[in-house]
Amino acid sequence: MRKSILLGSAAALLFSVSSMAENIHFPEEFVPLQVGERVIESSIFSRVDDIELAPGSYKLKLKYTDLYDLGYDDHEVVESEPFWVNVTIEAGKDYTLEFNRAKNAVAAKVFAQSPQVSLKAKGSALAAPLSVISNAQLTNTVPVQQVSNTTAMATSASEVSKLVAPINGKGMPSAAAMLDFWWQQATPAQQQAFLEKVTK
């Protein structure tokens, strides 16, 4: 009886926490990289298509990347530099990021120089354009946090910033980046055990 009450309470708590978060869906051409100081973990094998955010205002870092066919067995990848937008999430609404996809690679390159995106609430007829944050505004408002073990241990598990492993030229995470990523995730005891193992 006590066990079922505890399980029921835990389920209710999880449901209430998840119900307070709203969802943003991203088309395949956009990769969410960061929300404020929190880096979003993703890779070529585990793409992030949706993120959940509590109602409020956020600064969201995105990257545009698209693939265009140039002819038989020939294609071109068009990418933008990462850029920041202001996003406001309202309670009880889920959203989709929208944009006007270019018809060809030439037009896509123009779009990539200055991406324009909108946020459309589910059930709404109109999408609201998102304002892009300039580099000057960015340096004053969005500090990028370097995650250390001390920082990770000082915050709760749900708030720990995650690192994104850089991708090498072959489309795979580089070994050095992955080693650094897992080193940052390890506890001091795990790091010490690893050092002892590799120095024997």
C-alpha positions as YAML, in Angstrom:
chain: A
units: angstrom
residues:
- id: 1
  name: MET
  ca: [0.00, 0.00, 0.00]
- id: 2
  name: ARG
  ca: [2.75, 2.40, 0.98]
- id: 3
  name: LYS
  ca: [4.71, 1.54, -2.18]
- id: 4
  name: SER
  ca: [1.69, 2.26, -4.43]
- id: 5
  name: ILE
  ca: [1.13, 5.62, -2.69]
- id: 6
  name: LEU
  ca: [4.79, 6.55, -3.22]
- id: 7
  name: LEU
  ca: [4.66, 5.48, -6.89]
- id: 8
  name: GLY
  ca: [1.43, 7.42, -7.39]
- id: 9
  name: SER
  ca: [2.93, 10.53, -5.79]
- id: 10
  name: ALA
  ca: [6.06, 10.27, -7.95]
- id: 11
  name: ALA
  ca: [3.96, 9.87, -11.11]
- id: 12
  name: ALA
  ca: [1.80, 12.86, -10.16]
- id: 13
  name: LEU
  ca: [4.89, 14.97, -9.52]
- id: 14
  name: LEU
  ca: [6.42, 14.01, -12.88]
- id: 15
  name: PHE
  ca: [3.15, 14.76, -14.66]
- id: 16
  name: SER
  ca: [2.78, 18.15, -12.98]
- id: 17
  name: VAL
  ca: [6.39, 19.12, -13.84]
- id: 18
  name: SER
  ca: [6.05, 18.03, -17.48]
- id: 19
  name: SER
  ca: [2.66, 19.75, -17.81]
- id: 20
  name: MET
  ca: [4.26, 23.09, -16.87]
- id: 21
  name: ALA
  ca: [6.62, 22.88, -19.87]
- id: 22
  name: GLU
  ca: [5.59, 23.82, -23.39]
- id: 23
  name: ASN
  ca: [7.07, 22.26, -26.53]
- id: 24
  name: ILE
  ca: [8.86, 23.87, -29.50]
- id: 25
  name: HIS
  ca: [9.22, 21.69, -32.61]
- id: 26
  name: PHE
  ca: [12.08, 22.43, -35.03]
- id: 27
  name: PRO
  ca: [12.08, 21.61, -38.75]
- id: 28
  name: GLU
  ca: [14.98, 19.46, -39.95]
- id: 29
  name: GLU
  ca: [16.74, 22.52, -41.39]
- id: 30
  name: PHE
  ca: [17.24, 24.10, -37.95]
- id: 31
  name: VAL
  ca: [19.30, 22.79, -35.06]
- id: 32
  name: PRO
  ca: [18.71, 24.22, -31.57]
- id: 33
  name: LEU
  ca: [22.15, 24.73, -30.02]
- id: 34
  name: GLN
  ca: [21.59, 26.61, -26.80]
- id: 35
  name: VAL
  ca: [18.89, 28.06, -24.54]
- id: 36
  name: GLY
  ca: [20.39, 30.95, -22.55]
- id: 37
  name: GLU
  ca: [23.49, 29.48, -20.89]
- id: 38
  name: ARG
  ca: [22.37, 25.86, -21.33]
- id: 39
  name: VAL
  ca: [23.96, 24.05, -24.28]
- id: 40
  name: ILE
  ca: [21.70, 21.48, -25.94]
- id: 41
  name: GLU
  ca: [23.38, 18.12, -26.43]
- id: 42
  name: SER
  ca: [22.94, 16.67, -29.90]
- id: 43
  name: SER
  ca: [24.89, 14.71, -32.47]
- id: 44
  name: ILE
  ca: [24.56, 13.43, -36.00]
- id: 45
  name: PHE
  ca: [22.94, 10.28, -34.54]
- id: 46
  name: SER
  ca: [20.66, 11.94, -31.96]
- id: 47
  name: ARG
  ca: [19.11, 15.04, -33.46]
- id: 48
  name: VAL
  ca: [17.05, 17.35, -31.26]
- id: 49
  name: ASP
  ca: [13.70, 18.07, -32.94]
- id: 50
  name: ASP
  ca: [11.83, 19.29, -29.87]
- id: 51
  name: ILE
  ca: [12.65, 21.14, -26.67]
- id: 52
  name: GLU
  ca: [10.43, 21.79, -23.68]
- id: 53
  name: LEU
  ca: [10.50, 25.14, -21.94]
- id: 54
  name: ALA
  ca: [8.51, 26.55, -19.05]
- id: 55
  name: PRO
  ca: [6.49, 29.66, -19.90]
- id: 56
  name: GLY
  ca: [8.71, 32.75, -20.08]
- id: 57
  name: SER
  ca: [11.20, 34.61, -22.28]
- id: 58
  name: TYR
  ca: [14.39, 33.00, -23.55]
- id: 59
  name: LYS
  ca: [17.35, 33.59, -25.79]
- id: 60
  name: LEU
  ca: [17.66, 30.66, -28.21]
- id: 61
  name: LYS
  ca: [20.74, 29.85, -30.31]
- id: 62
  name: LEU
  ca: [20.03, 28.17, -33.65]
- id: 63
  name: LYS
  ca: [21.87, 27.03, -36.76]
- id: 64
  name: TYR
  ca: [20.41, 26.71, -40.23]
- id: 65
  name: THR
  ca: [21.64, 23.82, -42.40]
- id: 66
  name: ASP
  ca: [20.01, 22.60, -45.61]
- id: 67
  name: LEU
  ca: [20.78, 20.20, -48.44]
- id: 68
  name: TYR
  ca: [20.12, 20.99, -52.10]
- id: 69
  name: ASP
  ca: [20.34, 18.68, -55.11]
- id: 70
  name: LEU
  ca: [22.46, 20.18, -57.88]
- id: 71
  name: GLY
  ca: [22.01, 17.38, -60.36]
- id: 72
  name: TYR
  ca: [22.48, 13.66, -60.71]
- id: 73
  name: ASP
  ca: [24.37, 12.39, -57.65]
- id: 74
  name: ASP
  ca: [25.50, 15.91, -56.75]
- id: 75
  name: HIS
  ca: [24.35, 18.07, -53.85]
- id: 76
  name: GLU
  ca: [25.38, 21.07, -51.78]
- id: 77
  name: VAL
  ca: [25.07, 21.76, -48.06]
- id: 78
  name: VAL
  ca: [24.20, 25.35, -47.14]
- id: 79
  name: GLU
  ca: [24.75, 26.45, -43.54]
- id: 80
  name: SER
  ca: [24.45, 29.63, -41.54]
- id: 81
  name: GLU
  ca: [26.62, 30.79, -38.69]
- id: 82
  name: PRO
  ca: [24.94, 30.12, -35.32]
- id: 83
  name: PHE
  ca: [22.58, 32.97, -34.42]
- id: 84
  name: TRP
  ca: [20.42, 33.97, -31.45]
- id: 85
  name: VAL
  ca: [16.71, 34.85, -31.35]
- id: 86
  name: ASN
  ca: [14.39, 36.06, -28.59]
- id: 87
  name: VAL
  ca: [11.58, 33.60, -27.82]
- id: 88
  name: THR
  ca: [8.54, 34.08, -25.57]
- id: 89
  name: ILE
  ca: [6.66, 30.95, -24.48]
- id: 90
  name: GLU
  ca: [3.09, 31.20, -23.18]
- id: 91
  name: ALA
  ca: [1.47, 28.69, -20.84]
- id: 92
  name: GLY
  ca: [-0.65, 26.01, -22.48]
- id: 93
  name: LYS
  ca: [0.75, 26.52, -25.98]
- id: 94
  name: ASP
  ca: [3.00, 24.31, -28.10]
- id: 95
  name: TYR
  ca: [4.95, 25.86, -30.96]
- id: 96
  name: THR
  ca: [6.61, 25.14, -34.30]
- id: 97
  name: LEU
  ca: [9.57, 27.07, -35.70]
- id: 98
  name: GLU
  ca: [8.76, 28.15, -39.25]
- id: 99
  name: PHE
  ca: [10.66, 29.71, -42.16]
- id: 100
  name: ASN
  ca: [10.35, 30.19, -45.92]
- id: 101
  name: ARG
  ca: [12.59, 27.53, -47.46]
- id: 102
  name: ALA
  ca: [14.62, 28.74, -50.44]
- id: 103
  name: LYS
  ca: [13.91, 27.06, -53.79]
- id: 104
  name: ASN
  ca: [17.58, 26.57, -54.69]
- id: 105
  name: ALA
  ca: [21.07, 26.63, -53.20]
- id: 106
  name: VAL
  ca: [21.80, 30.18, -54.41]
- id: 107
  name: ALA
  ca: [18.74, 31.57, -52.62]
- id: 108
  name: ALA
  ca: [19.55, 29.41, -49.59]
- id: 109
  name: LYS
  ca: [23.00, 31.02, -49.33]
- id: 110
  name: VAL
  ca: [21.36, 34.45, -49.26]
- id: 111
  name: PHE
  ca: [18.97, 33.22, -46.54]
- id: 112
  name: ALA
  ca: [21.87, 31.74, -44.55]
- id: 113
  name: GLN
  ca: [23.53, 35.18, -44.40]
- id: 114
  name: SER
  ca: [20.50, 36.57, -42.54]
- id: 115
  name: PRO
  ca: [18.07, 33.84, -41.43]
- id: 116
  name: GLN
  ca: [14.50, 34.91, -40.71]
- id: 117
  name: VAL
  ca: [12.39, 32.57, -38.58]
- id: 118
  name: SER
  ca: [8.97, 32.69, -36.96]
- id: 119
  name: LEU
  ca: [7.28, 30.89, -34.08]
- id: 120
  name: LYS
  ca: [3.78, 29.57, -34.68]
- id: 121
  name: ALA
  ca: [1.57, 28.48, -31.82]
- id: 122
  name: LYS
  ca: [-0.36, 25.28, -32.41]
- id: 123
  name: GLY
  ca: [-3.84, 26.14, -33.67]
- id: 124
  name: SER
  ca: [-2.87, 29.71, -34.57]
- id: 125
  name: ALA
  ca: [-3.30, 31.00, -38.13]
- id: 126
  name: LEU
  ca: [-0.34, 33.37, -37.95]
- id: 127
  name: ALA
  ca: [3.32, 32.88, -37.04]
- id: 128
  name: ALA
  ca: [5.12, 35.58, -35.03]
- id: 129
  name: PRO
  ca: [8.51, 36.65, -36.48]
- id: 130
  name: LEU
  ca: [11.40, 36.21, -34.04]
- id: 131
  name: SER
  ca: [13.85, 39.06, -33.54]
- id: 132
  name: VAL
  ca: [17.48, 38.13, -34.18]
- id: 133
  name: ILE
  ca: [19.91, 39.30, -31.47]
- id: 134
  name: SER
  ca: [22.90, 41.20, -32.82]
- id: 135
  name: ASN
  ca: [26.43, 40.36, -31.68]
- id: 136
  name: ALA
  ca: [26.61, 43.66, -29.77]
- id: 137
  name: GLN
  ca: [23.43, 42.84, -27.84]
- id: 138
  name: LEU
  ca: [24.63, 39.28, -27.31]
- id: 139
  name: THR
  ca: [27.87, 40.19, -25.53]
- id: 140
  name: ASN
  ca: [25.87, 42.19, -22.99]
- id: 141
  name: THR
  ca: [23.05, 39.73, -22.39]
- id: 142
  name: VAL
  ca: [24.04, 36.08, -22.91]
- id: 143
  name: PRO
  ca: [27.13, 34.89, -21.05]
- id: 144
  name: VAL
  ca: [28.30, 31.51, -22.35]
- id: 145
  name: GLN
  ca: [29.03, 29.25, -19.42]
- id: 146
  name: GLN
  ca: [32.05, 26.98, -19.38]
- id: 147
  name: VAL
  ca: [30.92, 23.86, -17.55]
- id: 148
  name: SER
  ca: [33.35, 22.46, -15.01]
- id: 149
  name: ASN
  ca: [32.93, 19.63, -12.53]
- id: 150
  name: THR
  ca: [32.52, 22.18, -9.74]
- id: 151
  name: THR
  ca: [29.70, 23.89, -11.64]
- id: 152
  name: ALA
  ca: [28.06, 20.59, -12.50]
- id: 153
  name: MET
  ca: [28.18, 19.39, -8.90]
- id: 154
  name: ALA
  ca: [26.76, 22.69, -7.62]
- id: 155
  name: THR
  ca: [23.60, 22.50, -9.74]
- id: 156
  name: SER
  ca: [20.82, 19.94, -9.84]
- id: 157
  name: ALA
  ca: [20.89, 17.20, -12.47]
- id: 158
  name: SER
  ca: [18.12, 18.83, -14.49]
- id: 159
  name: GLU
  ca: [19.98, 22.15, -14.64]
- id: 160
  name: VAL
  ca: [23.45, 20.90, -15.54]
- id: 161
  name: SER
  ca: [24.58, 22.47, -18.80]
- id: 162
  name: LYS
  ca: [25.44, 19.94, -21.46]
- id: 163
  name: LEU
  ca: [28.31, 20.10, -23.91]
- id: 164
  name: VAL
  ca: [28.06, 19.56, -27.65]
- id: 165
  name: ALA
  ca: [30.80, 17.45, -29.22]
- id: 166
  name: PRO
  ca: [32.27, 19.12, -32.31]
- id: 167
  name: ILE
  ca: [31.87, 17.15, -35.53]
- id: 168
  name: ASN
  ca: [34.94, 16.25, -37.60]
- id: 169
  name: GLY
  ca: [35.14, 16.37, -41.39]
- id: 170
  name: LYS
  ca: [33.79, 12.82, -41.75]
- id: 171
  name: GLY
  ca: [30.53, 13.68, -39.98]
- id: 172
  name: MET
  ca: [31.51, 11.88, -36.77]
- id: 173
  name: PRO
  ca: [32.29, 13.40, -33.36]
- id: 174
  name: SER
  ca: [36.07, 13.74, -32.95]
- id: 175
  name: ALA
  ca: [37.70, 11.43, -30.38]
- id: 176
  name: ALA
  ca: [39.30, 14.38, -28.56]
- id: 177
  name: ALA
  ca: [35.94, 16.18, -28.30]
- id: 178
  name: MET
  ca: [34.23, 13.05, -26.98]
- id: 179
  name: LEU
  ca: [37.01, 12.46, -24.43]
- id: 180
  name: ASP
  ca: [36.66, 16.05, -23.23]
- id: 181
  name: PHE
  ca: [32.87, 15.70, -23.11]
- id: 182
  name: TRP
  ca: [32.95, 12.57, -20.94]
- id: 183
  name: TRP
  ca: [35.73, 13.97, -18.74]
- id: 184
  name: GLN
  ca: [33.49, 16.95, -17.94]
- id: 185
  name: GLN
  ca: [30.60, 14.60, -17.08]
- id: 186
  name: ALA
  ca: [32.70, 12.44, -14.71]
- id: 187
  name: THR
  ca: [32.88, 12.92, -10.95]
- id: 188
  name: PRO
  ca: [36.26, 13.73, -9.36]
- id: 189
  name: ALA
  ca: [36.47, 10.11, -8.14]
- id: 190
  name: GLN
  ca: [35.84, 8.80, -11.66]
- id: 191
  name: GLN
  ca: [38.43, 11.18, -13.09]
- id: 192
  name: GLN
  ca: [41.00, 10.01, -10.54]
- id: 193
  name: ALA
  ca: [40.26, 6.34, -11.28]
- id: 194
  name: PHE
  ca: [40.65, 7.02, -15.00]
- id: 195
  name: LEU
  ca: [43.99, 8.81, -14.48]
- id: 196
  name: GLU
  ca: [45.29, 5.90, -12.41]
- id: 197
  name: LYS
  ca: [44.22, 3.46, -15.12]
- id: 198
  name: VAL
  ca: [45.91, 5.30, -18.01]
- id: 199
  name: THR
  ca: [49.15, 6.08, -16.13]
- id: 200
  name: LYS
  ca: [49.85, 2.48, -15.06]
...
